[in-house]
Amino acid sequence: MQFYTRQHKFYCGIDLHARKMYVCILDAGGNIRVHQNIKTEPEAFLRVITPFREDIVVTVECIFTWYWLADLCQKEGIPFVLGHALYMKAIHGGKTKNDKIDSHKIAVLLRGGMIPMAYVYPKKMRATRDLLRRRNHLMRKRAELFAHIQNTNTQYNLSDSFGCIAKPQNRNGIVEQFEHPAVQKSMAVDLELIRTYDVILTDLERTIIKLANHHDPVSYALLQSIHGVGRILGLVMLYEIEDIDRFPRVQDFVSYSRLVKCSHESNGKKCGTNGNKIGNAHLKWAFSEAAILFLKGNDPAKRYFDRIIHKHGKAKALSILAHKLGRAVYFMLKNKESFDQEKFLR
């Protein structure tokens, strides 16, 4: 975790909400110069910081409302720091909490060089990345419907398995296999929703491919050289990574991708693991998905995977494969080299 340690004359901490924002401005000596609740409007914010514009830095926690403020600061030439919300929660936790106290604590952390920095994702790629995340959300909802149909099959102990109902041709006759009209209606609703999702997602993926034009085409082609990584999965990886050079080491990258566990130690003794929610959940999903698809129709990879299963079990073997793919992607993008399966499986 990196901390913002640059020195300024004034430090602005903001507890940001959708309609209101509590602004606290400290000088270099730690004295409060401004501490007030204002409307979440660009004009109000600029009016408050006008007397301190000569040398001020602004920081907010990384919550969903930060986009407009980061873009405004960039436009106005004001240094902006995005604070990592989970790390900041651990640092400035206290007995009493309200917006006024929080804004002051954020400003104090900024002045003391203790603001843990999150990445300010560039504006030009932000909307497409969010659309990719929305697509993944809808895909999970569709998968829940598939799971409900299969679970209902098990619930009523039907003799025939439905097979892979992700393929439309395998969905015929599912409703008729249940006797009770209420269960039939439940299955019919699930299937109708799945058909709707199929249409929406097909159109959405076409739109994403059309709009995704601010990424590095070389890196995109390199990611697709991995067996099983197609256009959409490659875009998810690329838009979540954005720039591989922001990770100095491969360890930083796999940690950000949630592909390793964070151990806690004290006095030479291990106290378990923690911090599982710190990192990029979308990259975690992407590499887990890539590990599954990498094995599909890939006999050398299956033989390699069987050896890992024999040693660690299936669940851990998939985690190991996802971690290994994450490391491979890091060096592929760093060195601009395509995926070498023979070297990967060696």
C-alpha positions in Angstrom: 0.0 0.0 0.0 1.3 3.4 -1.0 0.8 6.6 1.0 0.6 10.2 -0.2 3.5 12.0 1.3 3.9 15.2 -0.7 3.9 18.4 1.3 1.5 21.3 0.5 0.4 24.5 2.2 -3.2 23.3 2.6 -4.9 20.0 2.9 -8.5 19.4 2.0 -10.3 16.3 3.4 -13.9 15.7 2.1 -16.5 13.3 3.5 -18.4 13.0 0.2 -22.1 12.0 -0.2 -24.6 12.2 -3.1 -26.2 15.5 -2.0 -23.9 17.0 0.6 -20.1 17.1 1.3 -18.4 18.0 4.5 -15.2 19.9 3.7 -12.3 20.4 6.1 -9.2 22.4 5.1 -6.1 22.4 7.2 -3.0 24.5 6.8 0.6 23.1 7.1 0.5 23.7 10.9 -2.7 21.6 11.4 -5.0 24.6 12.0 -8.6 24.3 10.7 -9.2 27.0 8.1 -12.5 25.7 6.7 -14.9 23.2 8.2 -18.4 23.3 6.7 -21.1 21.2 5.1 -21.8 22.3 1.5 -23.9 21.1 -1.5 -22.3 18.5 -3.7 -21.9 20.9 -6.6 -18.7 22.0 -8.5 -19.4 25.7 -8.0 -19.8 25.3 -4.2 -16.6 23.3 -3.9 -14.5 25.7 -6.0 -15.9 28.7 -4.1 -14.8 27.1 -0.8 -11.3 26.3 -1.9 -10.7 29.5 -3.8 -8.6 31.3 -1.1 -6.3 28.3 -0.9 -5.9 27.4 -4.6 -2.2 28.4 -4.6 -1.1 25.1 -3.1 -3.9 22.7 -2.0 -4.4 18.9 -2.3 -7.9 17.3 -2.2 -8.7 13.8 -1.0 -11.9 11.7 -0.6 -12.6 8.0 0.2 -13.0 5.7 -2.7 -16.8 5.3 -2.8 -19.1 5.4 -5.8 -19.5 9.3 -5.9 -15.9 10.2 -6.5 -15.9 10.4 -10.4 -17.1 14.0 -10.8 -14.7 15.4 -8.2 -11.6 13.7 -9.6 -12.5 15.0 -13.1 -13.1 18.5 -11.8 -9.8 18.6 -10.0 -8.0 17.3 -13.1 -9.7 20.0 -15.2 -8.8 22.7 -12.6 -5.2 21.5 -12.1 -5.7 20.6 -8.4 -3.8 17.6 -7.0 -6.3 14.9 -6.2 -5.8 11.8 -4.0 -8.2 8.9 -3.9 -8.1 7.2 -0.5 -8.5 3.5 -0.2 -11.7 3.1 1.8 -11.0 -0.2 3.5 -7.5 0.8 4.6 -8.7 4.2 5.8 -11.5 2.6 7.8 -8.8 0.6 9.8 -6.7 3.7 10.3 -9.2 6.4 11.4 -11.8 4.2 13.2 -13.1 5.8 16.4 -15.8 5.7 19.0 -17.9 8.6 17.6 -18.5 9.0 13.9 -20.2 11.7 11.9 -19.5 13.6 8.7 -17.8 16.5 10.5 -15.4 14.2 12.4 -14.7 12.1 9.3 -13.8 15.0 7.1 -11.3 16.3 9.8 -9.8 12.9 10.2 -9.3 12.5 6.4 -7.6 16.0 6.3 -5.3 15.0 9.2 -4.4 11.7 7.6 -3.6 13.6 4.4 -1.4 16.2 6.2 0.4 13.5 8.1 1.2 11.5 5.0 -1.0 8.6 6.1 -3.6 8.5 3.3 -3.5 5.0 1.7 -3.9 5.7 -2.0 -6.3 4.0 -4.4 -5.9 4.2 -8.2 -7.6 7.1 -9.9 -8.9 5.3 -13.0 -8.6 7.4 -16.2 -11.8 9.0 -17.4 -11.5 7.9 -21.0 -11.8 4.2 -20.1 -14.0 4.5 -17.1 -17.4 4.2 -18.7 -16.6 1.1 -20.8 -15.1 -0.6 -17.7 -18.3 0.1 -15.8 -20.4 -1.3 -18.7 -18.2 -4.5 -18.6 -18.9 -4.7 -14.9 -22.6 -4.3 -15.6 -22.5 -7.1 -18.1 -20.8 -9.4 -15.5 -23.6 -8.5 -13.0 -26.3 -9.6 -15.5 -24.3 -12.8 -16.4 -24.4 -13.7 -12.7 -28.1 -13.1 -12.5 -28.6 -15.4 -15.5 -26.4 -18.1 -13.9 -28.6 -17.9 -10.8 -31.6 -18.9 -12.9 -29.7 -21.9 -14.3 -28.8 -22.9 -10.8 -32.4 -22.6 -9.7 -33.6 -24.9 -12.5 -30.9 -27.5 -11.7 -31.6 -27.3 -8.0 -35.3 -27.8 -8.6 -34.5 -30.9 -10.6 -32.6 -32.3 -7.6 -35.3 -31.1 -5.2 -37.9 -33.3 -6.9 -35.4 -36.1 -7.6 -36.1 -36.4 -11.3 -34.6 -39.4 -13.0 -33.2 -37.4 -16.0 -30.6 -34.7 -15.7 -31.2 -31.5 -17.6 -27.6 -31.4 -18.8 -26.0 -28.2 -19.9 -29.0 -25.9 -20.1 -26.8 -22.9 -21.1 -27.3 -24.4 -24.6 -30.8 -23.4 -25.8 -31.4 -26.8 -27.5 -31.2 -28.5 -24.0 -34.0 -26.5 -22.5 -36.8 -28.1 -24.5 -39.2 -30.2 -22.4 -38.0 -29.0 -19.0 -41.3 -27.5 -17.9 -43.2 -30.7 -18.8 -41.0 -32.9 -16.6 -42.6 -31.5 -13.4 -46.1 -32.6 -12.3 -47.4 -29.7 -10.2 -48.6 -26.6 -12.1 -46.9 -24.2 -9.6 -43.5 -25.8 -10.3 -44.1 -25.7 -14.0 -44.9 -22.0 -13.8 -41.7 -21.4 -11.8 -39.6 -23.2 -14.4 -41.4 -21.4 -17.2 -40.6 -18.0 -15.6 -37.0 -18.9 -15.2 -36.7 -20.0 -18.8 -38.4 -16.9 -20.1 -36.0 -14.7 -18.0 -33.1 -16.6 -19.4 -34.2 -16.0 -23.0 -34.6 -12.3 -22.2 -31.1 -12.2 -20.7 -29.7 -14.0 -23.7 -31.0 -11.3 -26.0 -29.9 -8.4 -23.8 -26.4 -9.9 -23.2 -25.8 -10.6 -26.9 -26.6 -7.0 -27.8 -24.6 -5.7 -24.8 -21.5 -7.6 -25.8 -21.7 -6.3 -29.4 -22.0 -2.8 -28.0 -19.0 -3.3 -25.6 -16.8 -4.5 -28.5 -17.8 -1.5 -30.5 -17.2 1.1 -27.8 -14.0 -0.4 -26.3 -11.5 1.7 -28.3 -9.3 3.4 -25.7 -7.2 0.3 -24.7 -3.9 -0.9 -26.0 -4.6 -3.2 -29.0 -1.3 -5.0 -28.6 -2.1 -6.0 -25.0 -5.6 -7.0 -26.0 -4.2 -9.3 -28.7 -1.6 -10.8 -26.2 -4.4 -11.6 -23.7 -6.3 -13.5 -26.4 -3.3 -15.7 -27.1 -4.2 -17.5 -23.9 -6.3 -20.6 -24.6 -9.9 -19.9 -23.6 -9.6 -16.1 -23.3 -11.9 -14.6 -25.8 -12.8 -11.0 -26.7 -15.0 -10.2 -23.7 -12.9 -11.9 -21.1 -9.8 -10.2 -22.6 -11.5 -6.9 -22.4 -12.5 -7.5 -18.7 -8.9 -8.2 -17.8 -7.5 -5.3 -19.9 -10.0 -2.7 -18.6 -9.5 -3.8 -15.0 -5.7 -3.7 -15.3 -5.7 -0.5 -17.4 -1.9 -0.1 -17.2 0.4 -2.9 -16.1 3.2 -0.4 -15.3 1.3 0.8 -12.2 2.3 -2.5 -10.6 6.1 -2.4 -9.8 6.2 -6.2 -9.0 4.3 -9.3 -10.0 3.6 -9.8 -6.3 1.7 -6.4 -6.2 -0.3 -7.5 -9.2 -1.4 -10.9 -7.9 -2.2 -9.3 -4.6 -4.4 -6.6 -6.3 -6.1 -9.4 -8.2 -6.9 -11.3 -5.0 -5.0 -14.3 -6.2 -3.0 -14.7 -2.9 -4.0 -14.9 0.7 -2.7 -12.2 3.1 -1.1 -13.8 6.2 -1.2 -12.1 9.6 1.7 -12.7 11.9 2.6 -11.4 15.3 5.7 -12.3 17.4 6.7 -14.9 14.8 3.4 -16.7 15.0 0.9 -16.9 12.2 -2.6 -15.6 13.1 -4.5 -16.7 10.0 -5.4 -14.6 7.0 -7.4 -11.5 6.4 -8.0 -8.7 3.9 -9.8 -10.9 1.5 -12.0 -8.0 0.3 -9.0 -5.7 -0.4 -8.2 -5.9 -4.1 -10.1 -6.1 -7.4 -13.0 -8.6 -7.3 -13.5 -8.3 -11.0 -9.9 -9.4 -11.8 -10.3 -12.3 -9.3 -13.4 -13.4 -11.2 -11.7 -13.0 -14.6 -8.7 -15.1 -13.7 -10.9 -17.8 -12.0 -13.0 -17.9 -15.2 -9.8 -18.0 -17.4 -8.6 -21.0 -15.3 -11.8 -23.0 -16.1 -11.7 -22.0 -19.8 -8.0 -22.8 -20.1 -8.7 -26.4 -19.4 -11.6 -26.7 -21.9 -10.4 -28.8 -24.9 -6.8 -28.4 -23.8 -5.3 -31.9 -23.2 -1.8 -30.8 -22.1 -3.4 -28.4 -19.6 -5.7 -31.1 -18.3 -2.7 -33.5 -17.7 -0.9 -30.7 -15.8 -4.0 -29.9 -13.8 -4.5 -33.6 -12.8 -1.0 -33.5 -11.3 -1.9 -30.5 -9.2 -5.2 -32.1 -8.2 -3.4 -35.2 -7.0 -1.2 -33.1 -4.8 -3.6 -30.4 -3.5 -7.2 -31.3 -4.3 -9.5 -29.8 -7.0 -10.5 -26.5 -5.3 -6.9 -25.5 -4.4 -5.7 -26.7 -7.8 -8.0 -24.2 -9.5 -6.7 -21.4 -7.3 -3.1 -22.4 -8.1 -3.9 -22.3 -11.8 -5.6 -18.9 -11.6 -2.6 -17.5 -9.7 -0.2 -18.9 -12.3 -2.3 -17.4 -15.1 -2.2 -14.0 -13.3 1.6 -14.1 -13.0 1.8 -15.1 -16.7 -0.4 -12.2 -17.7 1.7 -9.8 -15.8 4.9 -10.8 -17.6 3.2 -11.0 -20.9 2.0 -7.4 -20.7 5.3 -6.2 -19.2 7.4 -7.8 -21.9 4.9 -7.6 -24.7 5.2 -11.4 -25.3 2.4 -13.7 -26.4 1.3 -16.7 -24.2 3.7 -19.7 -24.4 1.8 -22.7 -23.2 4.7 -25.1 -23.4 6.7 -22.8 -21.1 3.7 -22.2 -18.9 3.1 -26.0 -18.3 6.8 -26.8 -17.9 
